[in-house]
Amino acid sequence: MSPATIPDRDREVSPLVRALLERPSGSGLRLAWHAGVSTEVLDAAAFWQQVKGLTGALAGQGLRAGDRLAWLGLNHPLQLAALFACARLGAIFMPLNFRLATAELQQIVDDAMPTCLVHDESHAVAAAALRGPRCVQATDLLLGLSAARASPAPDVPAMNGQTPVLLVYTSGTTGRPRGAVHTQDGLLANARASEWAHGFRADDVVLSALPLFHVGGLCIQTLPALLAGVPVILHPRFEPQAWLDEVGTGGPTLSLLVPATIRALIERPDWSAVPLGRLRGIMTGSSTVPLHYLQAFHQRHIPVGQVYGSTETGPVSVVLKLADAMAREGDTGWPHPGARVRLLDGDGHEVAAGQTGEVCLQADNLMQGYWNPQGRSGDGLQDGWFHSGDLGCQSPDGCLRIVGRAKDMIISGGENIYPAEIENRLLALPGVIECAVVGVPDPRWGETPVAAVVAAPGSGLTAESVLQHLQGCIARFKLPRRVVFVQELPKSALGKVQKARLQAELAGTSGGI
């Protein structure tokens, strides 16, 4: 953006906004939103006018420094503009996972207490069912932009890089939602890490189709690309044919996929023949990726790099770059230049070279902490290190490989599922004496949850009635794919359920549904 386009950039006090306005001379900004029937293109000036208009419109809705703005809807350029508008106001942008059930969304809203919730038309009913925040439809917000542009700029507080700007919720190991707080400097550090990871080029174009309510969809490529002046094509949601059609136009050079979306592409009958245009590589993350998924792209000379991290880490932490991807299939990569990795044993000591330990991370793009951490087990950060709960080992050249998870978390189709959340719901069902949920291998989703239930004699419980109880309480992607009734759960001498043993047993069963 040139000074002629943005005359008031020197008056911006938000570090994140200043980074947007002060990109290297000659770098442009182009955000194209493809909704299936037409493409809307925003250049630097148009996007900035949208940010300024939203700043006034949101201030008119009562949003002030420190307040939370919740967003419930499919991907849209307004989401990105709203993030920068929040940064200008010193407020906190809070994207909501539209896949969650109303009860789960309400739990998050009750925790964060947002001032305002902006939603799109397709999520109007879900938004209306939530108690607390003032609800505004995105189209109504758009109608108010002209008036907001003409209004005086709202007063903004003094702020620095440690001012929180993003609040993203992830389930904790107890099953309770936890919000990771990211600062403006943290997002900038993550953008630098992403630029290093991708080696952005002058002719790059990013295709963004994963949901922006995840730090993966928002912070691995989309936001860093905008800050680097790399054009972004934004889709409302991932659809295999739309993704392939877009790539086939010869525009996109980079994109981000998770294992479930990779599978949706490579299982198409025309996969081998469909053109991949100028695509020079894709990044993936969120779970261990089956080797044959990687090889399907590698056989077509498209490298699949990996980004390892989590909601709490920004998420860019460890990266397998595109240049190394084909030679290091299955590896996770190396930490970005601003990150450090330690592998610890159960006593908190670093393991010897080549040994397996818990992956712990330290970097400038880690979260500031959890929102409302009181009464929750652990604060996520210990002496500035994030303990991931994942197990990994390092090769002599420092390359990290994730070998498993110390926690019970299930990753299904790129979504994190915590068994405790499902178990708590099951225990509320009359007739359930005990239960345990574990993940079992699934060729399509990577893992799927299976519930083992000990039922009271004469309860009349069936697999169908158990699933009916869970319907509406938790998101559909968290629903167990099978319910298996057992006489007792395998336990240790101390009475703790032996989940590894249960997992092995359930992986070989076909009972329930």
TIDORO-685491 format. One line per 5 residues: number of its first residue (from 1); their letters; for each residue x, y, z of C-alpha. Coordinates in pm, 1 decimal, decimal comma. Example, Ala and Ser with C-alpha at 12.3 -4.5 7.8 and 13.67 -1.06 7.14 Angstrom:
residues 2
1) AS) 1230,0:-450,0:780,0; 1367,0:-106,0:714,0;
END
This chain:
residues 513
1) MSPAT) 0,0:0,0:0,0; 140,7:338,0:-93,1; 115,4:652,8:123,0; -122,1:794,6:-138,1; -355,1:500,8:-87,2;
6) IPDRD) -330,0:496,6:292,4; -277,1:858,8:405,2; -332,5:791,3:774,4; -104,1:493,3:829,7; 131,9:686,8:1056,2;
11) REVSP) -153,5:741,8:1299,1; -215,0:367,3:1343,3; -117,5:249,7:1690,0; -193,0:-119,6:1635,8; 125,6:-318,7:1558,8;
16) LVRAL) -73,9:-569,6:1352,3; -239,8:-298,9:1142,7; 87,5:-113,3:1093,3; 239,6:-435,9:961,5; -45,2:-460,1:709,6;
21) LERPS) 6,7:-102,0:595,6; 386,5:-103,1:590,4; 456,6:-405,5:375,9; 759,7:-374,2:145,7; 716,8:-127,8:-135,9;
26) GSGLR) 577,2:-295,8:-445,5; 392,6:-571,3:-262,0; 22,2:-559,0:-325,8; -281,9:-693,9:-152,2; -543,3:-891,9:-339,1;
31) LAWHA) -816,8:-1085,5:-164,8; -1049,5:-1275,0:-396,5; -1362,3:-1433,3:-249,7; -1511,5:-1707,8:-461,7; -1867,4:-1800,7:-363,7;
36) GVSTE) -1936,3:-2046,0:-643,7; -2109,7:-1817,8:-893,3; -1889,1:-1510,4:-902,8; -1562,0:-1381,6:-764,4; -1530,3:-1059,7:-566,8;
41) VLDAA) -1181,9:-909,5:-567,5; -1062,5:-664,8:-303,9; -742,3:-472,0:-370,0; -539,8:-294,9:-103,2; -748,1:20,8:-103,4;
46) AFWQQ) -1083,4:-161,3:-99,9; -977,1:-393,5:180,2; -847,6:-103,1:386,1; -1172,3:86,7:338,0; -1355,6:-222,5:461,6;
51) VKGLT) -1131,3:-237,8:769,5; -1190,4:131,1:842,0; -1563,8:97,6:787,9; -1584,4:-204,8:1016,2; -1387,1:-22,6:1283,4;
56) GALAG) -1655,2:245,2:1292,5; -1943,9:1,0:1259,1; -1818,7:-220,9:1542,4; -1746,2:77,0:1762,7; -2104,8:179,8:1694,4;
61) QGLRA) -2212,8:-161,8:1824,3; -2040,7:-78,8:2152,5; -1715,4:-270,4:2096,0; -1433,4:-121,7:2302,5; -1076,8:-208,0:2396,6;
66) GDRLA) -1057,0:-547,7:2563,4; -1406,0:-652,9:2445,9; -1455,2:-973,0:2250,5; -1615,8:-987,3:1905,0; -1748,4:-1334,8:1825,4;
71) WLGLN) -1787,8:-1445,9:1463,0; -2008,3:-1736,4:1353,9; -2012,4:-1812,4:983,8; -1845,5:-1953,1:676,6; -1524,4:-1802,5:543,4;
76) HPLQL) -1568,9:-1445,3:422,6; -1338,5:-1144,8:363,6; -1529,5:-960,2:636,3; -1380,9:-1200,3:890,6; -1031,1:-1087,9:800,9;
81) AALFA) -1133,5:-723,8:792,6; -1298,6:-767,6:1133,9; -974,0:-906,9:1277,3; -787,4:-592,9:1171,9; -1073,5:-371,7:1291,0;
86) CARLG) -1051,1:-537,6:1632,2; -676,7:-478,3:1628,7; -736,0:-105,8:1565,9; -981,2:-87,1:1856,9; -769,8:-294,4:2095,7;
91) AIFMP) -1052,2:-550,0:2097,5; -1025,5:-928,4:2062,5; -1149,9:-1124,4:1761,6; -1309,2:-1458,3:1853,6; -1402,2:-1692,6:1564,7;
96) LNFRL) -1648,7:-1967,7:1657,8; -1651,9:-2321,7:1523,6; -1982,7:-2344,8:1336,9; -1964,5:-2724,7:1353,7; -2029,6:-2722,6:1728,7;
101) ATAEL) -2367,3:-2793,0:1883,5; -2557,9:-2500,8:2036,8; -2483,0:-2622,1:2390,0; -2110,7:-2624,9:2312,2; -2121,3:-2277,7:2160,7;
106) QQIVD) -2311,6:-2151,8:2463,8; -2038,8:-2288,4:2691,0; -1778,8:-2088,3:2498,8; -1993,5:-1774,3:2496,0; -2048,7:-1803,7:2870,1;
111) DAMPT) -1673,9:-1830,2:2921,8; -1563,0:-1543,8:2695,9; -1869,5:-1315,7:2734,6; -1838,7:-1141,7:2395,2; -1999,5:-800,2:2354,1;
116) CLVHD) -2122,3:-874,3:2005,0; -2168,9:-1179,3:1780,7; -2161,5:-1134,9:1404,5; -2310,5:-1420,0:1202,3; -2392,2:-1498,2:842,7;
121) ESHAV) -2736,9:-1585,6:712,9; -2680,1:-1961,9:723,7; -2605,4:-1949,1:1097,4; -2877,6:-1705,6:1201,9; -3079,0:-1970,5:1387,7;
126) AAAAL) -2775,1:-2092,8:1581,8; -2680,3:-1735,3:1671,5; -3033,9:-1653,9:1789,4; -3026,6:-1955,8:2021,1; -2723,0:-1823,0:2208,9;
131) RGPRC) -2778,9:-1620,3:2523,3; -2567,8:-1319,8:2605,5; -2409,5:-1128,6:2316,7; -2583,7:-881,5:2087,7; -2628,6:-1057,9:1750,8;
136) VQATD) -2567,1:-876,6:1423,0; -2602,5:-1034,1:1079,2; -2301,6:-982,9:854,5; -2515,3:-843,1:572,2; -2653,2:-579,1:810,2;
141) LLLGL) -2299,2:-492,3:910,8; -2210,9:-449,6:543,3; -2505,8:-213,4:493,5; -2373,8:3,0:772,8; -2023,3:37,2:630,4;
146) SAARA) -2095,0:349,6:422,3; -2229,3:538,8:720,5; -1945,1:412,0:936,5; -1684,3:537,8:688,3; -1831,8:885,9:706,4;
151) SPAPD) -1834,3:890,1:1086,4; -1538,2:1022,1:1288,6; -1272,4:763,7:1369,8; -1335,3:618,0:1715,6; -1091,2:688,6:1994,7;
156) VPAMN) -846,5:403,8:2036,6; -637,8:326,8:2342,7; -261,5:312,6:2358,3; -152,4:-41,9:2282,6; 159,1:-244,4:2222,3;
161) GQTPV) 253,5:-581,4:2084,0; 133,1:-759,1:2396,9; -224,0:-640,1:2341,3; -447,6:-948,1:2291,5; -617,2:-962,3:1952,3;
166) LLVYT) -725,1:-1324,3:1889,2; -910,0:-1571,2:2111,1; -947,3:-1923,1:1968,8; -1112,2:-2202,8:2162,8; -991,0:-2558,0:2179,6;
171) SGTTG) -1113,6:-2838,1:2403,0; -894,0:-2914,1:2701,4; -804,8:-3264,3:2811,9; -1081,7:-3239,1:3071,4; -1333,5:-3186,5:2792,4;
176) RPRGA) -1396,8:-2823,1:2890,6; -1338,4:-2562,8:2619,1; -1032,4:-2344,1:2667,1; -956,3:-2023,0:2485,7; -600,7:-1956,4:2370,8;
181) VHTQD) -517,7:-1584,9:2380,5; -283,1:-1456,0:2109,4; -127,7:-1110,6:2104,3; -61,7:-878,5:1812,9; 313,0:-945,3:1833,9;
186) GLLAN) 239,0:-1317,5:1851,9; 45,6:-1309,1:1524,7; 327,2:-1112,3:1362,8; 585,7:-1363,6:1486,7; 370,6:-1644,6:1347,7;
191) ARASE) 348,3:-1463,7:1011,8; 727,5:-1440,6:997,8; 751,5:-1810,7:1076,0; 501,9:-1887,3:798,8; 692,1:-1674,2:549,6;
196) WAHGF) 1006,1:-1872,5:635,2; 813,6:-2199,7:608,9; 668,8:-2127,6:263,9; 942,3:-1915,1:111,6; 679,6:-1688,6:-42,1;
201) RADDV) 758,5:-1583,8:-399,4; 655,3:-1281,0:-601,9; 424,0:-1490,8:-819,8; 260,7:-1690,9:-538,3; -115,9:-1711,1:-492,5;
206) VLSAL) -265,4:-1884,0:-187,3; -590,3:-2081,1:-212,2; -757,8:-2077,3:130,3; -1048,3:-2317,9:180,0; -1011,1:-2453,3:534,0;
211) PLFHV) -1226,3:-2285,6:802,3; -1090,9:-1960,6:942,3; -1224,9:-2048,3:1288,1; -915,0:-2269,8:1325,7; -568,2:-2120,7:1365,8;
216) GGLCI) -472,0:-2359,8:1085,2; -703,8:-2201,9:830,5; -640,8:-1849,3:956,8; -275,0:-1841,8:1059,1; -77,4:-2101,1:861,6;
221) QTLPA) -120,9:-1935,3:521,3; -410,8:-1688,6:496,8; -313,5:-1412,0:739,8; 63,0:-1445,0:677,7; 2,8:-1420,0:302,2;
226) LLAGV) -199,0:-1100,2:340,6; 72,0:-950,0:560,4; 336,7:-1048,1:303,9; 141,1:-908,3:9,5; 68,0:-1252,1:-139,0;
231) PVILH) -273,5:-1268,6:-311,0; -530,8:-1490,1:-138,8; -826,8:-1666,7:-299,3; -1078,9:-1742,5:-25,3; -1348,1:-2009,7:-53,3;
236) PRFEP) -1645,6:-2015,6:186,3; -1564,2:-2378,5:273,6; -1372,3:-2672,2:133,7; -1545,7:-2849,6:-151,4; -1332,7:-3092,8:-355,7;
241) QAWLD) -1466,8:-2990,9:-697,8; -1442,8:-2619,0:-622,0; -1084,9:-2663,7:-496,7; -983,0:-2858,7:-807,8; -1158,0:-2613,1:-1039,0;
246) EVGTG) -974,2:-2323,0:-875,4; -636,6:-2495,2:-896,3; -709,2:-2590,9:-1256,1; -741,9:-2224,9:-1355,2; -367,6:-2189,2:-1309,9;
251) GPTLS) -393,8:-1925,6:-1037,3; -307,9:-2084,8:-700,8; 48,1:-2193,5:-628,4; 1,1:-2284,9:-259,6; -277,2:-2427,7:-46,6;
256) LLVPA) -337,0:-2590,0:291,7; -513,5:-2923,3:338,3; -575,6:-3165,4:624,3; -575,7:-3544,8:580,7; -954,2:-3566,0:537,5;
261) TIRAL) -952,3:-3309,0:256,4; -652,4:-3474,4:91,6; -844,5:-3801,0:90,9; -1148,4:-3631,6:-62,7; -930,2:-3518,5:-351,9;
266) IERPD) -721,9:-3826,6:-422,9; -1021,3:-4063,5:-410,6; -1190,6:-3887,7:-699,4; -1204,0:-4111,1:-1010,5; -1045,7:-3836,3:-1220,3;
271) WSAVP) -769,4:-3754,1:-968,9; -483,8:-3869,5:-1192,8; -605,5:-3665,6:-1488,6; -734,9:-3347,5:-1325,0; -499,6:-3054,1:-1395,6;
276) LGRLR) -314,6:-2902,8:-1100,7; -221,2:-2580,0:-1277,3; 67,5:-2386,4:-1124,6; 44,0:-2555,3:-784,3; 398,8:-2576,9:-649,6;
281) GIMTG) 309,9:-2743,7:-323,4; 60,6:-2784,5:-44,5; 103,5:-2777,9:330,8; -76,4:-3007,0:569,8; -97,4:-3052,2:941,8;
286) SSTVP) -325,7:-3131,5:1236,1; -236,5:-3501,1:1256,4; -7,5:-3771,9:1128,0; -68,8:-3799,0:757,0; -89,6:-4147,4:597,9;
291) LHYLQ) 204,1:-4201,5:366,3; -13,1:-4294,5:69,6; -185,7:-3954,5:96,8; 153,0:-3785,6:59,9; 259,5:-4018,4:-220,0;
296) AFHQR) -55,0:-3945,7:-422,1; 63,4:-3584,9:-456,5; 432,2:-3670,7:-478,0; 366,2:-3902,6:-771,2; 231,6:-3596,4:-948,7;
301) HIPVG) 543,8:-3397,5:-853,3; 356,7:-3182,3:-601,8; 542,8:-3181,8:-268,6; 339,5:-3196,6:53,4; 507,3:-3008,2:335,7;
306) QVYGS) 395,8:-3022,0:696,6; 331,1:-2767,8:968,1; 329,7:-2899,7:1322,2; 171,4:-2699,7:1600,8; -152,4:-2639,8:1785,5;
311) TETGP) -402,4:-2369,9:1871,9; -174,4:-2272,1:2159,8; 141,0:-2239,3:1948,9; 25,3:-1999,4:1681,4; 31,9:-2265,5:1520,9;
316) VSVVL) 349,9:-2260,3:1308,3; 614,5:-2433,6:1518,1; 790,9:-2715,3:1333,1; 795,7:-2725,2:953,5; 885,5:-2973,7:683,4;
321) KLADA) 949,2:-2740,7:391,6; 838,6:-2821,3:39,8; 1200,5:-2865,2:-70,6; 1246,3:-3147,0:182,8; 902,3:-3305,1:162,1;
326) MAREG) 960,1:-3579,7:-91,9; 1288,2:-3694,3:63,0; 1153,7:-3693,4:420,8; 808,8:-3852,2:388,4; 660,9:-3905,3:733,9;
331) DTGWP) 891,9:-3660,3:907,9; 760,2:-3349,3:1081,2; 1050,9:-3114,9:1013,1; 1257,9:-2855,8:1192,1; 1157,2:-2569,6:1426,0;
336) HPGAR) 1133,1:-2227,6:1265,1; 1425,4:-1991,6:1339,9; 1244,2:-1830,6:1633,4; 1140,0:-2158,6:1796,9; 1307,9:-2412,3:2024,1;
341) VRLLD) 1211,5:-2775,0:2078,7; 1285,1:-2996,3:2377,8; 1186,7:-3360,7:2424,8; 1119,5:-3448,0:2787,6; 1069,2:-3774,7:2970,1;
346) GDGHE) 802,0:-3831,0:3232,5; 1019,5:-3668,6:3499,3; 1073,8:-3350,8:3298,8; 1430,8:-3430,1:3192,3; 1552,0:-3401,4:2834,2;
351) VAAGQ) 1582,8:-3740,2:2667,7; 1898,6:-3863,8:2502,7; 1951,3:-3818,7:2130,2; 1731,4:-4052,6:1930,9; 1501,7:-4126,7:2223,9;
356) TGEVC) 1130,1:-4050,7:2241,8; 995,5:-3776,1:2466,0; 714,4:-3525,5:2503,8; 746,0:-3238,0:2256,1; 781,2:-2901,1:2431,9;
361) LQADN) 799,4:-2573,4:2241,7; 920,0:-2220,8:2309,4; 868,9:-1935,1:2060,0; 745,8:-1578,5:2025,5; 425,5:-1696,8:1855,5;
366) LMQGY) 303,8:-1902,8:2151,3; -21,3:-1798,0:2310,1; -13,3:-1545,6:2593,1; -210,6:-1795,0:2803,0; -558,4:-1938,7:2842,0;
371) WNPQG) -864,7:-1719,4:2888,3; -1006,0:-1759,9:3240,0; -756,6:-2029,9:3342,7; -888,8:-2053,1:3698,5; -987,7:-2397,0:3811,0;
376) RSGDG) -843,0:-2574,5:3508,2; -568,6:-2831,0:3514,8; -243,2:-2669,9:3404,2; -200,1:-2334,3:3237,8; -56,7:-2471,7:2913,2;
381) LQDGW) 271,6:-2288,4:2960,3; 540,2:-2389,0:3207,3; 830,7:-2145,5:3240,5; 758,9:-2019,2:2890,7; 742,4:-2367,4:2736,5;
386) FHSGD) 431,2:-2525,3:2589,5; 398,7:-2893,7:2672,9; 220,4:-3048,2:2376,6; 142,2:-3394,2:2511,8; 271,8:-3534,0:2181,1;
391) LGCQS) 557,7:-3780,8:2166,7; 842,4:-3733,6:1921,8; 1202,2:-3816,3:1846,9; 1473,9:-3630,7:1658,4; 1718,0:-3758,8:1398,4;
396) PDGCL) 2087,9:-3662,8:1418,5; 2025,1:-3363,4:1189,0; 1757,3:-3231,8:1426,5; 1455,0:-3331,6:1219,5; 1155,0:-3408,0:1439,7;
401) RIVGR) 920,3:-3699,4:1387,1; 592,9:-3730,5:1582,2; 544,5:-4090,9:1686,6; 232,0:-4075,8:1899,9; 30,0:-3882,0:2154,7;
406) AKDMI) 70,7:-3896,2:2526,0; -278,9:-3766,0:2576,4; -601,2:-3940,9:2488,3; -696,6:-3689,9:2223,6; -851,7:-3830,2:1906,7;
411) ISGGE) -791,3:-3654,5:1574,2; -1063,6:-3736,7:1324,0; -1070,7:-3567,2:986,2; -848,1:-3286,7:1114,4; -1073,3:-3213,7:1415,1;
416) NIYPA) -961,8:-3263,2:1773,7; -1191,9:-3481,8:1983,7; -1138,6:-3522,4:2357,5; -1283,9:-3843,3:2505,5; -1359,2:-3686,7:2845,0;
421) EIENR) -1615,2:-3454,3:2686,6; -1807,6:-3745,7:2535,9; -1768,5:-3957,3:2849,0; -1914,5:-3681,2:3065,6; -2221,2:-3667,2:2840,6;
426) LLALP) -2258,9:-4045,5:2846,2; -2244,0:-4062,1:3224,2; -2543,1:-3825,9:3238,0; -2753,8:-4089,8:3061,6; -2959,0:-4304,7:3306,1;
431) GVIEC) -2844,1:-4664,5:3289,7; -2478,7:-4592,0:3210,3; -2261,9:-4720,5:3494,0; -1922,4:-4664,7:3336,4; -1790,5:-4570,7:2998,5;
436) AVVGV) -1473,7:-4494,4:2810,1; -1412,0:-4347,1:2465,7; -1102,8:-4422,7:2259,1; -994,5:-4363,8:1904,7; -954,4:-4653,4:1665,2;
441) PDPRW) -787,5:-4643,2:1322,5; -1012,5:-4548,5:1031,9; -901,8:-4551,9:666,5; -1103,3:-4240,6:582,9; -1082,3:-4015,1:888,6;
446) GETPV) -753,6:-4130,6:1039,3; -926,9:-4211,4:1367,4; -1285,8:-4233,0:1482,6; -1420,6:-4241,0:1839,5; -1565,9:-4564,9:1973,8;
451) AAVVA) -1756,0:-4575,3:2303,3; -1738,8:-4872,1:2540,9; -2035,4:-4868,0:2780,3; -2109,9:-5068,2:3094,0; -2490,3:-5060,5:3125,7;
456) APGSG) -2701,0:-5130,1:3431,6; -2892,2:-5461,3:3413,7; -3238,4:-5407,4:3272,4; -3161,0:-5053,5:3157,2; -3278,3:-5130,2:2804,9;
461) LTAES) -3001,1:-4919,6:2656,9; -2915,4:-4976,8:2294,3; -2647,2:-4832,2:2072,1; -2917,6:-4627,8:1897,8; -3051,1:-4482,4:2225,6;
466) VLQHL) -2700,3:-4389,8:2339,0; -2631,9:-4202,0:2016,4; -2972,5:-4035,4:2031,3; -2882,2:-3905,7:2377,6; -2562,5:-3753,9:2239,6;
471) QGCIA) -2734,0:-3594,5:1939,8; -2756,7:-3219,2:1989,0; -2527,5:-3226,2:2293,7; -2206,1:-3252,1:2097,8; -2105,9:-3182,4:1740,5;
476) RFKLP) -2174,5:-3451,0:1482,8; -1805,9:-3508,8:1413,0; -1759,0:-3605,1:1779,6; -2029,9:-3870,9:1781,0; -1894,0:-4223,2:1835,7;
481) RRVVF) -1899,1:-4426,5:1517,9; -1968,2:-4736,9:1725,9; -2113,5:-4805,8:2068,4; -1996,4:-5133,9:2220,2; -2150,9:-5272,6:2539,3;
486) VQELP) -1906,4:-5452,6:2769,3; -1936,7:-5629,5:3102,6; -1648,9:-5431,0:3250,2; -1374,1:-5194,5:3145,4; -1011,0:-5309,5:3164,4;
491) KSALG) -849,5:-5141,1:3464,8; -516,6:-5122,7:3640,4; -463,4:-5226,9:3999,6; -532,6:-4866,7:4098,4; -871,5:-4870,7:3922,2;
496) KVQKA) -765,1:-4658,0:3624,3; -911,2:-4755,5:3288,2; -640,3:-4902,5:3066,8; -724,9:-4716,5:2749,0; -444,1:-4863,5:2542,2;
501) RLQAE) -573,2:-5212,6:2613,0; -932,1:-5106,7:2548,3; -829,0:-4942,6:2223,1; -660,5:-5260,8:2106,3; -967,3:-5466,6:2192,7;
506) LAGTS) -1213,7:-5229,0:2024,0; -1002,6:-5200,7:1711,3; -1075,7:-5567,7:1648,2; -1446,8:-5565,0:1724,6; -1745,0:-5501,5:1503,1;
511) GGI) -2013,4:-5497,1:1772,1; -2252,3:-5211,1:1841,2; -2316,0:-4990,4:1541,2;
END
